[in-house]
Amino acid sequence: MENKITEQEMEEYLLLKDWTKHKRPFRNKEIVMWSNPRNRGVWLQTEAAYNEEAWQEQKQKRITDLKNGKVDIFCNKCGENLKMTEKDFEGKDFFAGYYGLVDAHVSGGYLSKHLCDLQYYEFSMCEKCVKEMFDAFKNPPKQERYL
């Protein structure tokens, strides 16, 4: 007969061993993760939370909201709003688009030393901060006109 441990028993054991409980958003749900400061970089995931259909639905809603200018997006570096508005011929504001990096994604690969092993990041940056980042590069990025 298999000896199964309950979720509560696991939680009590991990807390006893100085593990810290974290609730982290993952796609469209929240997952429970455990970390231990003595085991740097070691995480224990106690439940999986992935629903492809709900994730695609959420992603499509985000795209629609972005196209219609329904959301404000702020630069993760300086806090400036990336949403730009302009005046029409009657002097009323209208949505003109977002300027900068919007919902950019980067992740640390397997055994990544700087971005954490298999950690996923999403961020936005205004044009000013993107330009400052480019200027700080030792090897400048490729640049060309698209017109």
C-alpha positions in Angstrom: 0.0 0.0 0.0 1.3 3.4 -1.0 2.0 5.9 1.8 0.7 9.3 0.5 1.4 12.6 2.2 -1.3 15.2 2.3 -0.8 18.8 1.2 -1.2 20.0 4.8 1.4 17.5 6.0 3.8 18.6 3.3 3.3 22.3 4.2 3.9 21.6 7.9 7.1 19.6 7.1 8.5 22.3 4.8 7.8 25.1 7.2 9.5 23.1 9.9 12.6 22.8 7.7 12.7 26.7 7.1 11.2 26.6 3.6 9.2 29.7 2.6 5.8 29.4 0.9 5.2 31.7 -2.2 2.1 32.1 -4.2 3.1 33.2 -7.7 1.0 34.0 -10.7 1.6 31.7 -13.6 -0.3 32.4 -16.9 -3.9 32.4 -15.7 -3.7 30.9 -12.3 -1.7 31.0 -9.1 0.8 28.3 -8.2 2.3 27.4 -4.8 6.1 27.4 -4.8 8.5 26.8 -1.9 12.0 28.1 -1.5 14.8 27.6 1.1 17.5 30.2 1.6 20.1 27.5 2.4 19.4 25.8 -1.0 19.9 28.9 -3.2 18.1 28.5 -6.5 16.2 25.4 -5.5 12.5 25.7 -5.8 9.8 23.1 -5.1 6.6 23.3 -7.0 3.7 21.6 -5.2 1.0 22.1 -7.8 0.9 22.6 -11.5 -1.5 25.3 -12.9 -1.7 25.4 -16.7 -4.8 25.7 -18.8 -3.9 26.4 -22.5 -7.4 27.3 -23.5 -7.8 29.9 -20.7 -4.3 31.2 -21.4 -5.1 31.8 -25.1 -8.4 33.5 -24.2 -6.6 35.8 -21.8 -3.8 36.5 -24.4 -6.4 37.4 -27.1 -8.3 39.7 -24.7 -5.0 41.5 -23.9 -4.3 41.9 -27.7 -7.8 43.3 -28.3 -7.5 45.7 -25.3 -4.1 46.9 -26.6 -5.4 47.5 -30.1 -8.3 49.5 -28.8 -6.2 51.5 -26.3 -8.2 50.3 -23.3 -5.2 49.7 -21.0 -2.5 52.0 -19.7 1.0 50.5 -19.9 3.8 52.0 -17.8 7.5 51.8 -18.2 9.0 49.4 -15.7 12.1 51.6 -15.4 10.8 55.2 -15.1 7.1 54.7 -14.7 6.1 56.8 -17.7 2.8 55.9 -19.5 3.5 54.4 -23.0 0.0 55.2 -24.2 0.0 58.1 -26.6 -2.9 60.3 -27.5 -3.3 63.0 -30.1 -5.9 65.6 -30.9 -8.3 65.1 -33.8 -9.6 68.0 -35.9 -12.2 68.8 -33.3 -9.6 69.0 -30.5 -10.7 65.7 -28.9 -8.1 63.2 -27.7 -7.8 59.9 -29.5 -5.7 56.8 -29.0 -2.5 57.0 -31.2 -0.7 53.9 -30.1 1.9 52.8 -27.6 5.5 53.9 -27.9 8.5 51.8 -26.7 8.7 48.1 -25.8 5.2 46.7 -24.9 4.9 43.4 -23.0 8.5 42.3 -23.9 9.4 38.8 -22.9 12.7 37.3 -21.8 13.6 34.2 -19.9 16.5 32.6 -18.2 17.5 29.3 -19.9 18.4 26.1 -18.1 21.2 26.7 -15.6 21.0 30.5 -16.2 23.3 32.4 -13.8 21.9 35.9 -14.2 18.2 35.6 -15.0 17.4 32.6 -12.8 17.0 29.1 -14.1 13.9 28.9 -16.3 12.5 32.1 -14.9 10.1 34.1 -17.2 10.1 37.9 -17.2 7.6 40.3 -18.9 8.2 44.1 -19.0 7.5 47.3 -20.8 9.9 50.3 -21.4 9.3 53.7 -22.8 11.3 54.9 -25.9 13.5 57.2 -23.7 14.5 54.2 -21.5 15.0 51.9 -24.5 17.3 54.6 -26.0 19.3 54.9 -22.7 19.6 51.1 -22.7 20.9 51.1 -26.3 23.4 53.9 -25.5 24.8 51.8 -22.6 25.5 48.8 -24.8 29.2 48.1 -25.4 28.3 46.7 -28.9 25.4 48.9 -30.3 22.4 47.1 -31.7 21.8 46.9 -35.5 19.9 49.9 -36.7 18.2 50.5 -40.1 15.3 52.5 -41.4 12.2 50.7 -42.5 10.9 53.3 -45.0 
